[in-house]
Amino acid sequence: MQRIKPTLYLLLAFLFCTAPSALAQKGKTKTKAAAIELKLQLKPGKTYRMWMSTDQDITQDISGQKIVVNQLMGMGYRYEVQSVDAAGTATVKMTYDSVVIRSTTPMGGTEFNSGNPDTGTTAPGTEAYKAMLGAQFTMKLTKAGKVESITGVDEMMAKIMNELGANDPAQKAMVEQSLKKMISNEAMAETIERSMNIYPTTPVAVGDSWKHTMEVAIGMPMTVNTTYTLKSITNGVAELGVQSTVANNANAKPMEMMGMEMNYNLSGTQKGTMKVNVEDGWINTSSLKQNLFGTMSISGENIPDMLKNVPIAVQSTITIGAR
């Protein structure tokens, strides 16, 4: 079980970070004051590539002892636009085609780079990273950034389970049950919409702001209130300012993993900028700083008291770029 637990944790962390953002503008900007529409305008037959990395420092205070974990998780995605209907809804096949992982803990480190297959081949838990390579599913994305439907998630989970290689039937059933909570149609749709459901409902001009609220129920439950501001449009690139406040989502269920329940109570802030290509709405660059503070508690059989109310701080730098 010791090999599988970190595998699931890192898969979960990956899922929190997997859905890149996209913005689009319809038409050409004639003046800075002209109001524009922002929406997805993916091109049929085109393949979009994106790289997203999350560099985190996680500090936990367990019985007065500070435990610090640093992890870098980078994922490369390939989005193949199969078609776009008259309403602007795109059918997209999404594939995970590269991964870089570095993790440093008091117990040691783990490293894996799909571009260098020899890296991390003997490190426990690297099976999870290898299993993600080539995993794919198909989704329908509206021009508002909503997921209408997803297919192929069951096949993706079967691939991951097969490559993780859990041989014990009881252990395999427990791992599969945990994965189903993280890799399901509902979970993947929520993950994607966390980033893509960001568009204003009315046209906006430079200097205008709009707000979105996202209720996150999968994984670390939270309510994210974000204000976006259209700062400029220069040479076909739109720049957005992003500011968010994060609060605990008390209505969400605890995260279940390997027979345990994990409860998070986190709050904090996130801010940064995004630059997107106006023509098709694909993201050029994004840089966000996120600071979360609160507590984590674990419940289950034989869980020591010191893990039932653990102060935790998470500082993250999230970067996105087209490839």
N, C-alpha and C positions, 0 to 999 in steps of 0.2 A: 504493500500500500504506500510505502514511503515514496516510491517512484511516481505513482499516479497522482498523489495530492498536489505536488508542485506543478505537474502537467496541467491539471484542471485549473489551478489558480492562474497560471500564465495564459491559458486559453481564455479564461474569463476576462483578464485584463486586456487581452487582445480584442475581445468583442466590444469592449467599451470604447475602443479607439478605431474601429474599422471603417466608418462611413464618412468619406470625404464630403465637404460642402461644395455646392455649385450655385452660381448666380448667373443670370443672363439679362440682357437689355434688348428690348425690341426696338428696331429702327435706329436711326442715327441721331446723336445729340447735336442740335443746331446751336444752342447757347447753353451756358452754365445754368441758366434759370429754367430751362425746358424740363417739364416733368416727363419721366420715362417709366416704363414698366420693367420690372425685374422678374425674370422667370427662366426656367430651364428651356434651352433650345438645342438639344442634342441632335446631331446630324446622322440620318440613317446611313448605314454602311461604314461609319467611321469608328475607329478604335481609339479610345482615350486611355491614357496611362496616368497613374498617380502614385506618389510615394508619401506615406504618412509616418511620422515618428513621434513617439511620446517618451520623453526623458523625465523620470520621476525620482524624487527623493521621498521615501516613506519612513516616517519616524513614529515608533510605538513606544509607549512607556509602560513596561510590564513590571509591576511590583518595585517601582523606583529605578529600574534599569532601562536605559534607552536602547532600543534596537533600531538600527538604521539600515534600510535596504535601498540601494540604488539600482534602477533598471531602465534600460533603453530598449524599446520595442519599435522596430521599424517594419512596415509592411508595404509591399508593392502590389498594386491592383491593376487589372486590365478590364476595361469596360468596352464590350463590343455591342454597338447599337445595331440591333437586327432590323428594327423598323420603327417608324413614328407614324401614328395615325392622325386623322384629321383634327382631332382635339389636342394634338401635341403630346400625347402620351407615348413614351418611348419603351419599347421592349429591349431590355439590356441584359446581356450575359456577363456576369461579374466573376472574375477568376483571380485567385490569390497566386501571384507568380514570383514573389521574392520575399525574403524575410531576413532580418538581422536582429539578434537578441543578445543583450549583455546584461547580466545580473550579478550584483555583488552583495553578499549578506555576511553576517558574522560567522556563518557556517561554511563560507567559501563562495565561489563564483561559478557562473554558467555562461557559455558563449556559443552562439551558433550563427553562421552566415551562409545562406543558401548559395551565394556567389563563390564560396570557398568550401566545397563539400567536406574537406578534411577538418574544418574547424568544428570543435565540439562533438565529434562523433562518439566519444566515450563519456560525455557528460550526462548524468542522469536527467531525464526529462526532455532531452532534445528530440525525442520521438514526436512530441506534440508539434514542434516547429516544422519538422519534415512532413508531417501528416497534412499540414495546411497547404503545402505547395500543390498547386493544380486543382485544389478544391474550388468548386464553382456552383452557382445557382443562377436562375433567370428571374428577373423581376420586371414589373411594369411600373414606370415612374411617370407621374403626371408633371405637367409644366409648373405646378405649384410645389413640387418636391414631395408629394405624397406617394406612398407605395400602394398601388392598387391590388397587386397580387404577387406572390412568390411561388416558384416551382423549383424542385431539385434540391431542397434542403435535406430531405431524408437521405438522398443519395450522398450528399456531402457528409452527413454525419456517419453514414455507413463506411465511407472511405476513411474517415478519421479513426473510427473504432477499429477498423481492420489494421491500420498501420500502427496504432498504439500497441496492439498485440497483447491485450489483457487475456491471459489463458484461463485463469480460474473463473468458472461460471458465475459464482457469487460476486466476485470482484468485477467481472465484466458487466453484470446486471447493474451494479451500483454505479459504475462509471457511466453506463449508457443512460441511466435515469438522471444523473446529474447533467450530462451533456444535453439531454432533451430540454432541460429548462433554459439552457443557454443558446442552443442551436435549434430553434424552432421557427416556423413562419412568423409567429408573433414577435419573438425575440429579435429576429433579423430585421423585420420591418421597423420595430422601434429604434434599433441601433442606427439604421439608415436615416430615419426621419429626424433623429436628434440633430443631424447636421444639415440635412437638405430642406427641412420644413422651416425656412427662414425668410420667405419672401413677403414683401408688403402686399396688402390686399388692394391698395390703390396706387396709382402712379406717384412717383416721388421725384423731387428735384435735389440737386446738390445742396447739402445742408439739412435736408429733411431726415427725420428719424422715425422708426417704427419698432414695435415691441412684439415679442413672442414669448409664450410660456410653454415649457415642455415638462410634462410629468413623466419622470423616469421610474419605471417599476422593475425592470430587469437588472439584476446585479446589485449595485449600490443605489438604493432608492433615493431620489432627490427631486426637488422642484427647481427648475432653472428658468429664471426670468431674464431675458436678454433684450438689450436695446441696440439696434443696428443704426448706423448713421452713414448716409452716402456722402463721403467727404470730397471726392473728386472723380472726374472722368478725363483721363489723359491718354492720348494716342491709342484709343480703343480699349483701355484698361480702366475698370472701375475699382476705386479703393473704398473699402468699408471700415469704419471703426466699430469695434465690438466690445460691449461691456455687459457683464452678467452678474447677477447675484444668485447664490445657490442656497437653498434651504432644505431641511429634511422633509421627505415625503412620508408622512406618518401613516398614510393609507396603504402603502405598499407592503407586500408580504416579505418575510425574511428570506434571504438567499439560502437555499438548501444545497449542501455539497458533502458527499461522502458520509451521509448519515448525520451530519451536523447542520445546525442553523446558524447563520451569520447575520447579525443585525448591525447596520451602520446608522449613525446619526451624525450627519455631516452638514456643514454650512461653510460659505466662503464666497470668493469672487473669481471672476475670469475676465480678462481684457486683452485686447490686441487688435490686429488689423488683418484684412483679407484683400487680396488683389485678384480680380478675375477678368478673363478675356470677354469683352463685351459681345463679340460676334456669336460665340456659341455657348457662353456661360460657363466654360470649364475653368476651374480654379488655376491661377498661376502660382501664387504663393499665399501662405497663411501662417501667422505666428501668434500664438495665444499663450498667455501665462495664467495658470490656474493655481489657486491656493485654497485648500480645504482643511478644515479642522473639526474635530469632534471625537466621537467614541466608536469603538467596535466591540461587540460582545459575541461570544460563541457559546452555544448551548447544545447539549447532547450528552450521551452516555460517557461518564468518566472524564468530563471536562473540568479541569481545575478552576478554582474560584478566581485565580489571577487573570484568567482569560475572559471573564464575564463582564468586564467594564474597562476596556483598555483605551486610554487616550491615544489619539492618532492624528498625525498631520501629514498631508500629502501636497507636495509642491511639484507641479508639472509644467513642462514646456512642450507645447504641441505644435509641430510644424508640418506643413503640407506643401507639396510642390508638384507640378506637372512633370511627366517624364517622357 
